[in-house]
Amino acid sequence: MAAASPSDSDGSRAESREASSKWLDAHYDPVANIHTFSACLALADLHGDGEYKLVVGDLGPGGRQPHLKVLKGPTVLTESPLPALPAAAVTFLMEQHEPRTPALALASGPCVYVYKNLRPYFKFTLPQLPPNSLEQDLWNQAKQDQIDHLTLKEMLEGIREKAEVPLSVQSLRFLQLELSEMEAFVNQHKSKSIKRQTVITTMTTLKKNLADEDAMSCLVLGTENKELLVLDPEAFTILAKMSLPGVPVFLEVSGQFDVEFRLAAACRNGNIYILRRDSRRPKYCIELSAQPVGLVRVHKVLVVGSTEDSLHGFTHKGKRLWTVPMPAAILTMNLLEQRSRGLQAVMAGLANGEVRIYHDKALLNVIRAPDAVTSLCFGRYGREDNTLVMTTRAMHRTFQTDLYLLRLRAARAYVQALESSLSPVSATAREPLKLHAVVQGLGPTFKLTLHLQNTSTARPILGLLVCFLYNEVLYALPRAFFKVPLLVPGLDYPLETFVESLSDKGISDIIKVLVLREGQSAPLLSAHINMPVSEGLAAA
């Protein structure tokens, strides 16, 4: 994650040095390990103390383990798990009385989770959709044992291919199972009612009745079933519902809900639809020649990024104003608004690591990031105005590589230790004795356990010594020899000692173990222990 603030220097410099002339690097964390996009970033004074925090809807590595994170500067204040992947995060004022502390809304799956003072406040769930009638009939027949699981599978597959109403999650899960698992699934779920639930794809805010910065705002939700919902900020009831020909993925709004507003929705079918306050269906349609990858409203102009690596400017009635080609694919877009200067511009993060800032079609600035930028957010952070927060695609790659190497070296040392401890170590014995050793640890201190056993059937053994022969430059032991207690037949006697590795060059050697009888020089039993490399000293 990187944060930067604009400087006051406006001297003329070459484009390659524009980033350093217009921005001051405030913070850079290459191991932040944040996986998100622009719609899931928000800056807000969540506690009413004038200290603005960064809210992150984190998808987690590989889309697993999503979390809601709140950062203060470089520090993560809170982190809580989410039940599903986040779709958007916004902050808004939901009440008139003091203190005017903004609430946080995070869309995830079919729900909007609302937080106040970073504590759960309210959960709004999208209303359930009517199920497919044919699907309902099939599950009723399965409930009454009129059809078996194979017939149910065939009929549901036919409905999935032809029906306009999608199948429920229960049926989709059933069709993903192996044939051997289907009968048990049907028996478990056939008595349950069919539920069809949609999910939230995008979210933004719309002022309720005043245009002031600290005025109350409604939540505007886009759903997978091609609808837009406007929620009341206090009761969280649905104030308005609008239908679209496609699934909305980006939203831009202007105006106030109680007065007049315009709403632009970029959809998955490659079109942008414009709606007004009293229209239940789109009033205008902008047909794009490629899929949209971002939508930003700059004053009265809708700026659209497309997969043709271009920015396009449109009026709210759909008239194309200009087109600007990009040197690389557009990955993310967001608004840059500097209220002190009355400036609004669009930021575009490109696959080549550039962040380009445009006012209409005029290029204002180019920032070069260490890697491709995946999310952008501009505003007040901490107590600093006009801060740009960026996350990059591989900011944690170096950290992960080092971590994997450390794990690999630890695993190799562990395997080597296991191999050395499990291999046969006893030589030809002159007494009914059995010996094997176990080496534990990664170094520089190892625990060496000798397991000595009397294999005779009835005769105990007494008066034995254990002696260690080793390179004193490489290893140190508390005792070079010690006495062995009476060995009862059939019992295993663990004899423990510690071995200290003295080498810092990653060198290992053999320690020889001799079992002798007191007063005799010839060993009864000998063994060789292959000591592992000390990972602790080698890493240092």
C-alpha positions as CSV (number, residue, x, y, z in Angstrom):
1,M,0.0,0.0,0.0
2,A,1.3,3.5,-0.8
3,A,0.0,6.9,0.3
4,A,1.1,10.3,-1.2
5,S,0.1,13.9,-0.9
6,P,0.4,16.6,-3.6
7,S,3.1,19.2,-3.1
8,D,2.8,22.9,-3.8
9,S,5.5,22.9,-6.5
10,D,4.1,23.5,-10.0
11,G,7.4,24.1,-11.8
12,S,7.8,22.8,-15.3
13,R,9.6,19.4,-15.4
14,A,9.8,16.5,-17.7
15,E,7.0,14.0,-17.7
16,S,9.3,11.3,-16.2
17,R,9.7,13.5,-13.1
18,E,6.1,14.7,-12.8
19,A,5.3,12.3,-10.0
20,S,8.2,13.5,-7.8
21,S,7.3,17.2,-8.5
22,K,3.6,17.1,-7.7
23,W,3.4,14.4,-5.0
24,L,5.2,13.8,-1.7
25,D,5.6,10.1,-0.7
26,A,4.0,9.8,2.7
27,H,4.0,6.0,3.4
28,Y,4.8,2.8,1.6
29,D,4.3,-0.7,2.9
30,P,5.4,-3.5,0.5
31,V,4.1,-6.2,2.8
32,A,0.6,-4.9,3.6
33,N,-0.8,-8.0,1.9
34,I,-4.1,-6.2,0.9
35,H,-6.2,-7.6,-1.9
36,T,-8.9,-5.2,-2.9
37,F,-10.2,-2.8,-5.6
38,S,-11.3,0.8,-5.7
39,A,-15.0,0.2,-4.8
40,C,-13.9,-1.4,-1.5
41,L,-11.8,1.5,-0.3
42,A,-13.2,4.5,1.7
43,L,-11.8,7.3,3.8
44,A,-13.8,8.7,6.7
45,D,-13.7,10.2,10.2
46,L,-15.3,7.1,11.8
47,H,-15.0,8.3,15.4
48,G,-15.7,12.0,15.0
49,D,-12.2,13.0,16.3
50,G,-11.0,14.6,13.1
51,E,-8.7,11.6,12.4
52,Y,-9.7,10.0,9.1
53,K,-9.3,6.2,8.8
54,L,-8.9,4.0,5.7
55,V,-11.6,1.3,5.3
56,V,-10.7,-1.7,3.3
57,G,-12.9,-4.6,2.1
58,D,-10.1,-7.1,1.7
59,L,-10.8,-10.1,-0.5
60,G,-7.9,-12.1,1.0
61,P,-5.3,-14.1,-0.9
62,G,-7.0,-15.9,-3.8
63,G,-10.4,-14.7,-2.8
64,R,-10.3,-16.7,0.4
65,Q,-10.7,-15.4,4.0
66,P,-12.2,-12.0,3.2
67,H,-11.9,-9.4,6.0
68,L,-13.0,-5.9,6.9
69,K,-9.9,-3.9,7.8
70,V,-9.7,-0.3,9.2
71,L,-6.3,1.4,9.1
72,K,-4.9,4.4,10.9
73,G,-1.8,5.5,9.0
74,P,0.2,2.3,8.5
75,T,-1.4,0.5,11.4
76,V,-4.4,-1.9,11.2
77,L,-6.8,-0.8,13.9
78,T,-9.4,-3.5,13.5
79,E,-9.8,-6.6,11.4
80,S,-13.0,-8.7,11.3
81,P,-13.9,-11.7,9.0
82,L,-16.6,-11.4,6.4
83,P,-19.0,-14.3,5.5
84,A,-18.6,-13.5,1.7
85,L,-16.5,-11.5,-0.6
86,P,-17.0,-7.7,-0.3
87,A,-18.5,-5.9,-3.3
88,A,-18.3,-2.3,-2.1
89,A,-17.6,-0.1,1.0
90,V,-19.0,3.4,1.5
91,T,-19.4,5.8,4.4
92,F,-22.5,8.0,4.9
93,L,-24.4,10.1,7.4
94,M,-27.6,8.2,8.5
95,E,-29.0,10.6,11.1
96,Q,-29.5,14.3,11.8
97,H,-28.7,14.6,15.5
98,E,-25.2,15.2,17.0
99,P,-22.6,13.9,17.0
100,R,-22.5,13.7,13.2
101,T,-20.4,10.6,13.0
102,P,-20.5,8.8,9.7
103,A,-21.6,5.2,9.5
104,L,-19.8,2.5,7.4
105,A,-21.7,0.3,5.0
106,L,-20.1,-2.8,3.5
107,A,-21.9,-4.9,0.9
108,S,-21.1,-8.6,1.0
109,G,-23.2,-11.3,-0.7
110,P,-26.9,-10.5,-0.2
111,C,-26.3,-8.3,2.8
112,V,-25.2,-4.8,3.7
113,Y,-23.5,-4.6,7.1
114,V,-23.7,-1.2,8.7
115,Y,-21.2,-0.2,11.4
116,K,-21.2,2.8,13.8
117,N,-18.0,3.6,15.7
118,L,-16.6,0.4,14.1
119,R,-19.2,-1.7,15.9
120,P,-22.0,-3.7,14.2
121,Y,-25.1,-1.6,14.0
122,F,-27.5,-3.0,11.4
123,K,-27.7,-5.8,8.8
124,F,-29.9,-5.3,5.7
125,T,-30.6,-8.4,3.7
126,L,-32.0,-8.3,0.1
127,P,-35.6,-9.6,-0.1
128,Q,-35.9,-13.1,-1.4
129,L,-36.9,-13.7,-5.0
130,P,-39.8,-16.0,-6.0
131,P,-38.5,-19.5,-7.0
132,N,-38.8,-21.1,-10.3
133,S,-42.2,-22.8,-10.3
134,L,-41.0,-25.8,-12.3
135,E,-38.1,-26.2,-9.9
136,Q,-40.5,-26.0,-6.9
137,D,-42.7,-28.7,-8.4
138,L,-39.7,-31.1,-8.9
139,W,-38.6,-30.7,-5.3
140,N,-42.2,-31.3,-4.1
141,Q,-42.2,-34.5,-6.1
142,A,-38.9,-35.6,-4.6
143,K,-40.3,-34.8,-1.1
144,Q,-43.2,-37.2,-1.8
145,D,-40.8,-39.8,-3.3
146,Q,-42.5,-39.6,-6.6
147,I,-39.1,-39.2,-8.5
148,D,-35.6,-40.4,-7.7
149,H,-32.4,-38.3,-7.6
150,L,-31.4,-39.3,-11.1
151,T,-34.7,-38.0,-12.6
152,L,-34.4,-34.9,-10.5
153,K,-31.0,-34.3,-11.8
154,E,-32.1,-34.6,-15.5
155,M,-35.1,-32.3,-15.0
156,L,-33.1,-29.6,-13.2
157,E,-30.5,-29.6,-15.9
158,G,-33.2,-29.0,-18.5
159,I,-34.6,-26.1,-16.5
160,R,-31.2,-24.6,-16.0
161,E,-30.5,-24.5,-19.7
162,K,-33.9,-23.1,-20.8
163,A,-35.6,-21.3,-18.0
164,E,-35.5,-17.5,-17.7
165,V,-35.8,-17.7,-13.9
166,P,-32.4,-19.0,-12.5
167,L,-32.3,-22.0,-10.2
168,S,-31.9,-21.7,-6.4
169,V,-28.6,-22.3,-4.7
170,Q,-29.9,-25.6,-3.4
171,S,-30.5,-26.9,-6.9
172,L,-27.2,-25.6,-8.2
173,R,-25.3,-27.3,-5.3
174,F,-27.2,-30.5,-6.0
175,L,-26.2,-30.4,-9.7
176,Q,-22.5,-30.0,-8.7
177,L,-22.4,-33.2,-6.7
178,E,-21.1,-36.6,-7.7
179,L,-23.8,-39.2,-8.5
180,S,-22.9,-41.1,-5.3
181,E,-23.6,-38.1,-3.2
182,M,-26.9,-37.0,-4.7
183,E,-29.3,-39.4,-3.0
184,A,-28.1,-38.3,0.5
185,F,-28.3,-34.6,-0.5
186,V,-31.9,-35.1,-1.7
187,N,-33.0,-36.9,1.5
188,Q,-31.4,-34.1,3.6
189,H,-32.9,-31.1,1.7
190,K,-36.2,-32.3,0.1
191,S,-38.2,-31.1,3.1
192,K,-36.8,-27.6,3.0
193,S,-38.5,-24.8,1.1
194,I,-36.8,-23.5,-2.1
195,K,-35.2,-20.1,-1.6
196,R,-33.8,-17.9,-4.3
197,Q,-31.5,-15.1,-3.2
198,T,-29.7,-12.5,-5.2
199,V,-26.5,-10.7,-4.3
200,I,-25.2,-7.2,-4.3
201,T,-22.9,-6.3,-7.2
202,T,-22.2,-2.6,-6.5
203,M,-23.2,0.2,-4.1
204,T,-22.9,3.9,-3.8
205,T,-24.6,6.8,-1.8
206,L,-27.2,9.4,-2.8
207,K,-28.0,12.6,-0.8
208,K,-31.4,12.4,0.8
209,N,-32.7,16.0,0.6
210,L,-29.7,18.4,0.9
211,A,-26.6,18.8,-1.2
212,D,-24.4,19.7,1.8
213,E,-21.3,17.7,2.5
214,D,-22.6,16.7,5.9
215,A,-26.2,15.9,4.8
216,M,-27.9,12.5,5.2
217,S,-27.4,10.0,2.4
218,C,-29.3,7.0,1.1
219,L,-27.6,3.8,0.0
220,V,-28.1,2.8,-3.6
221,L,-27.6,-0.9,-4.3
222,G,-27.1,-2.8,-7.6
223,T,-28.1,-6.5,-7.6
224,E,-27.4,-9.6,-9.7
225,N,-31.1,-9.8,-10.7
226,K,-30.7,-6.5,-12.7
227,E,-32.3,-4.1,-10.2
228,L,-31.4,-0.9,-8.4
229,L,-32.6,-0.3,-4.8
230,V,-32.6,2.9,-2.9
231,L,-32.6,2.5,0.9
232,D,-33.8,4.9,3.6
233,P,-30.8,5.9,5.7
234,E,-32.7,5.6,9.0
235,A,-35.2,2.8,8.7
236,F,-33.3,0.9,5.9
237,T,-36.5,0.3,4.0
238,I,-36.6,0.2,0.2
239,L,-37.6,3.7,-1.0
240,A,-37.4,3.0,-4.7
241,K,-36.8,0.1,-7.0
242,M,-35.7,0.3,-10.6
243,S,-35.2,-2.4,-13.3
244,L,-32.3,-2.6,-15.8
245,P,-31.7,-4.6,-18.9
246,G,-28.3,-5.8,-17.6
247,V,-26.5,-6.5,-14.3
248,P,-25.0,-3.2,-12.9
249,V,-21.3,-3.3,-12.0
250,F,-20.6,0.5,-11.6
251,L,-22.8,3.3,-10.3
252,E,-22.6,7.1,-10.4
253,V,-25.3,9.4,-9.0
254,S,-25.9,13.1,-8.7
255,G,-28.7,15.2,-7.1
256,Q,-30.9,14.4,-4.1
257,F,-33.4,11.7,-3.8
258,D,-36.3,13.9,-2.5
259,V,-35.7,16.6,-5.1
260,E,-34.2,15.3,-8.4
261,F,-31.4,12.9,-9.2
262,R,-29.7,11.2,-12.1
263,L,-28.3,7.7,-11.8
264,A,-25.9,6.1,-14.3
265,A,-25.3,2.4,-14.2
266,A,-22.6,0.6,-16.3
267,C,-23.8,-3.0,-16.8
268,R,-22.3,-6.3,-17.8
269,N,-23.9,-6.2,-21.2
270,G,-21.6,-3.4,-22.3
271,N,-24.2,-0.6,-22.0
272,I,-24.6,2.4,-19.6
273,Y,-28.1,3.3,-18.6
274,I,-29.3,6.7,-17.3
275,L,-32.2,6.9,-14.9
276,R,-34.0,9.9,-13.3
277,R,-36.1,10.2,-10.2
278,D,-39.5,9.2,-11.6
279,S,-38.3,6.6,-14.0
280,R,-38.6,3.0,-13.2
281,R,-36.7,2.1,-16.3
282,P,-33.7,3.7,-18.1
283,K,-34.3,7.0,-19.9
284,Y,-31.1,6.9,-21.9
285,C,-28.7,4.2,-23.1
286,I,-25.1,4.5,-24.0
287,E,-23.9,1.6,-26.1
288,L,-20.2,0.9,-25.7
289,S,-18.1,-1.0,-28.2
290,A,-16.3,-2.8,-25.4
291,Q,-16.9,-3.8,-21.8
292,P,-16.7,-1.0,-19.2
293,V,-13.9,-1.3,-16.5
294,G,-14.7,1.9,-14.6
295,L,-17.2,4.8,-14.4
296,V,-16.5,8.2,-12.8
297,R,-18.7,11.4,-12.9
298,V,-16.6,14.5,-13.3
299,H,-18.9,17.5,-12.9
300,K,-21.5,16.8,-15.7
301,V,-19.4,14.4,-17.7
302,L,-19.5,10.7,-17.4
303,V,-16.0,9.3,-17.9
304,V,-16.0,5.6,-18.9
305,G,-12.9,3.3,-19.1
306,S,-13.3,0.4,-21.5
307,T,-11.4,-2.8,-22.3
308,E,-10.3,-1.1,-25.6
309,D,-7.7,0.7,-23.4
310,S,-9.5,4.1,-23.8
311,L,-11.2,6.7,-21.7
312,H,-14.5,8.1,-23.1
313,G,-16.4,11.2,-22.1
314,F,-20.2,11.3,-22.4
315,T,-23.0,13.6,-21.5
316,H,-25.9,12.4,-19.3
317,K,-28.0,12.1,-22.5
318,G,-25.4,9.7,-24.1
319,K,-23.6,12.1,-26.4
320,R,-19.9,11.2,-26.8
321,L,-17.7,14.2,-26.1
322,W,-14.2,12.8,-26.4
323,T,-12.0,9.7,-26.4
324,V,-8.4,9.4,-25.1
325,P,-6.4,6.2,-25.8
326,M,-4.3,4.7,-23.0
327,P,-0.8,3.2,-23.3
328,A,-1.9,0.1,-21.4
329,A,-5.0,-1.7,-20.1
330,I,-7.1,0.2,-17.5
331,L,-7.3,-1.8,-14.2
332,T,-9.1,0.7,-12.0
333,M,-10.5,4.2,-11.9
334,N,-11.7,6.7,-9.3
335,L,-12.4,10.4,-8.7
336,L,-9.8,13.0,-7.6
337,E,-11.6,15.9,-6.0
338,Q,-9.6,18.9,-4.5
339,R,-12.3,21.0,-3.0
340,S,-10.0,23.9,-2.1
341,R,-9.2,24.5,-5.8
342,G,-12.6,23.4,-7.2
343,L,-10.8,20.6,-9.1
344,Q,-12.3,17.4,-10.2
345,A,-10.3,14.9,-12.3
346,V,-10.4,11.2,-13.1
347,M,-7.6,8.8,-12.0
348,A,-6.9,5.7,-14.1
349,G,-4.6,2.9,-12.9
350,L,-2.9,1.1,-15.8
351,A,-1.4,-2.3,-16.2
352,N,2.0,-0.8,-16.9
353,G,2.2,0.7,-13.4
354,E,1.1,4.2,-14.3
355,V,-1.6,6.2,-12.7
356,R,-2.8,8.9,-15.1
357,I,-4.9,11.9,-14.0
358,Y,-7.1,13.6,-16.5
359,H,-9.3,16.7,-16.5
360,D,-11.6,16.1,-19.4
361,K,-9.1,14.8,-22.0
362,A,-6.2,16.9,-20.7
363,L,-3.4,14.9,-19.0
364,L,-2.6,16.6,-15.7
365,N,-0.1,14.2,-14.1
366,V,1.5,10.7,-14.4
367,I,2.5,8.7,-11.3
368,R,4.7,5.7,-11.8
369,A,4.0,3.0,-9.2
370,P,6.3,0.0,-8.4
371,D,3.7,-2.4,-9.9
372,A,0.3,-2.4,-11.5
373,V,-2.2,-0.4,-9.4
374,T,-5.3,-2.3,-8.5
375,S,-7.2,0.3,-6.4
376,L,-7.2,4.1,-5.9
377,C,-8.7,6.3,-3.3
378,F,-8.3,10.1,-2.9
379,G,-9.3,12.2,0.1
380,R,-8.4,13.1,3.7
381,Y,-6.3,10.5,5.5
382,G,-5.3,11.1,9.1
383,R,-5.2,14.9,9.3
384,E,-3.8,15.4,5.9
385,D,-6.0,16.7,3.0
386,N,-5.6,15.5,-0.6
387,T,-4.0,12.1,0.1
388,L,-3.9,9.5,-2.6
389,V,-4.0,5.8,-1.4
390,M,-2.9,3.1,-3.9
391,T,-2.6,-0.6,-3.7
392,T,-0.6,-2.6,-6.1
393,R,-1.1,-6.1,-7.5
394,A,2.2,-7.6,-6.2
395,M,3.1,-5.5,-3.2
396,H,3.6,-8.6,-1.1
397,R,5.3,-10.8,-3.7
398,T,8.8,-10.3,-2.3
399,F,7.7,-10.9,1.3
400,Q,5.9,-14.1,0.2
401,T,8.9,-15.3,-1.7
402,D,11.2,-14.9,1.4
403,L,8.5,-16.5,3.5
404,Y,8.3,-19.5,1.2
405,L,12.1,-19.9,1.1
406,L,12.2,-19.8,4.9
407,R,9.5,-22.5,5.0
408,L,11.4,-24.6,2.4
409,R,14.6,-24.4,4.4
410,A,12.8,-25.3,7.6
411,A,11.1,-28.3,5.9
412,R,14.3,-29.5,4.4
413,A,16.0,-29.4,7.8
414,Y,13.0,-31.2,9.4
415,V,13.1,-33.9,6.8
416,Q,16.9,-34.3,7.2
417,A,16.4,-34.5,11.0
418,L,13.8,-37.2,10.5
419,E,15.9,-39.1,8.1
420,S,18.9,-39.0,10.4
421,S,16.8,-40.1,13.4
422,L,14.9,-42.9,11.6
423,S,17.8,-44.5,9.9
424,P,19.4,-47.6,11.5
425,V,22.3,-46.5,13.7
426,S,23.2,-49.7,15.6
427,A,26.1,-51.8,14.4
428,T,26.9,-55.4,15.3
429,A,26.3,-55.7,19.1
430,R,28.3,-58.0,21.4
431,E,25.4,-57.9,23.9
432,P,21.6,-58.3,23.4
433,L,21.2,-54.5,22.9
434,K,19.3,-52.3,20.5
435,L,20.0,-48.6,20.0
436,H,18.4,-45.9,17.8
437,A,18.6,-42.1,18.0
438,V,16.2,-39.2,17.5
439,V,17.5,-35.7,16.7
440,Q,15.0,-32.8,17.3
441,G,15.2,-29.1,16.5
442,L,16.3,-26.8,13.8
443,G,19.4,-25.5,15.6
444,P,21.7,-24.2,16.9
445,T,20.6,-26.3,19.9
446,F,19.4,-29.9,19.1
447,K,17.9,-32.4,21.4
448,L,19.5,-35.8,21.0
449,T,17.6,-38.8,22.5
450,L,19.2,-42.3,22.6
451,H,16.7,-45.1,22.9
452,L,18.5,-48.1,24.4
453,Q,16.8,-51.5,24.9
454,N,17.8,-54.8,26.4
455,T,16.5,-57.4,23.9
456,S,17.2,-60.5,26.1
457,T,14.3,-62.4,27.4
458,A,15.2,-62.6,31.1
459,R,18.7,-61.2,31.9
460,P,19.1,-57.6,33.0
461,I,22.2,-55.7,32.0
462,L,24.1,-53.4,34.4
463,G,27.3,-51.4,34.4
464,L,27.1,-49.7,30.9
465,L,28.5,-46.4,29.8
466,V,27.5,-44.2,26.8
467,C,30.4,-42.2,25.2
468,F,30.2,-39.5,22.4
469,L,33.0,-38.9,19.9
470,Y,32.6,-35.6,18.0
471,N,34.4,-32.6,16.5
472,E,34.7,-30.2,19.3
473,V,35.1,-27.3,16.8
474,L,31.6,-28.0,15.4
475,Y,29.7,-29.3,18.5
476,A,29.5,-29.0,22.2
477,L,27.8,-31.4,24.6
478,P,27.2,-31.0,28.3
479,R,28.8,-34.5,29.0
480,A,31.0,-36.6,26.8
481,F,29.9,-39.8,28.6
482,F,27.4,-40.9,31.3
483,K,26.4,-44.1,33.1
484,V,23.4,-46.1,31.9
485,P,20.9,-47.4,34.5
486,L,20.0,-51.0,34.9
487,L,18.4,-52.2,31.7
488,V,15.3,-54.5,32.4
489,P,14.6,-56.8,29.5
490,G,12.1,-55.6,26.9
491,L,11.9,-52.0,28.1
492,D,12.9,-48.9,26.1
493,Y,15.2,-46.5,28.0
494,P,15.3,-42.9,26.5
495,L,18.6,-41.2,27.4
496,E,18.5,-37.4,26.6
497,T,21.2,-34.8,26.0
498,F,21.6,-31.6,24.1
499,V,24.0,-30.8,21.2
500,E,25.0,-27.2,20.6
501,S,26.1,-26.4,17.0
502,L,29.1,-24.0,17.0
503,S,29.5,-23.4,13.3
504,D,27.9,-20.4,11.6
505,K,28.8,-21.7,8.1
506,G,26.1,-24.3,7.7
507,I,28.5,-27.2,8.3
508,S,27.3,-30.5,9.8
509,D,29.2,-33.7,10.8
510,I,28.8,-37.1,12.3
511,I,28.6,-37.8,16.0
512,K,29.7,-41.3,17.0
513,V,28.0,-43.1,19.9
514,L,29.7,-45.9,21.8
515,V,28.1,-48.2,24.4
516,L,30.8,-49.7,26.6
517,R,31.0,-51.8,29.7
518,E,32.7,-50.3,32.7
519,G,36.5,-51.2,32.8
520,Q,36.5,-52.3,29.2
521,S,37.8,-50.3,26.1
522,A,36.2,-52.3,23.4
523,P,32.6,-51.0,22.7
524,L,29.7,-53.4,22.9
525,L,27.7,-51.3,20.5
526,S,28.5,-48.3,18.2
527,A,26.4,-46.0,16.1
528,H,26.9,-43.0,13.8
529,I,24.4,-40.0,13.9
530,N,24.2,-37.7,10.9
531,M,23.6,-34.3,12.5
532,P,21.4,-31.9,10.4
533,V,22.6,-28.4,9.4
534,S,21.8,-25.7,11.9
535,E,19.1,-23.5,10.2
536,G,19.3,-20.9,13.0
537,L,22.9,-20.1,12.5
538,A,22.7,-20.5,8.7
539,A,19.9,-18.0,8.5
540,A,21.8,-15.5,10.7
